[in-house]
Amino acid sequence: ADTWAFPVLKLVTAGLVVVLVRWVTRITPDTAFIFLAVSNILIGTVLVANIVTLVGST
């Protein structure tokens, strides 16, 4: 299950981030910059958590 769930999770996460970034950019560039920084940290955390989960499950 993990083999197909992991790429799907990455795609869904990337899609959500793209949509949110486009939406936030309409408000103010400053907000978008802050959001990008925060989202990068969140994505990194999620990816690390996914990798740890995958390694732990094998």
Buried (B, 14 or more C-beta within 10 A) or exposed (E): EEEEEBEEBBEEBEEEBEEBEEEBBEEEEEEBEEBBEEBEEEBEEEBEEBEEEEEEEE
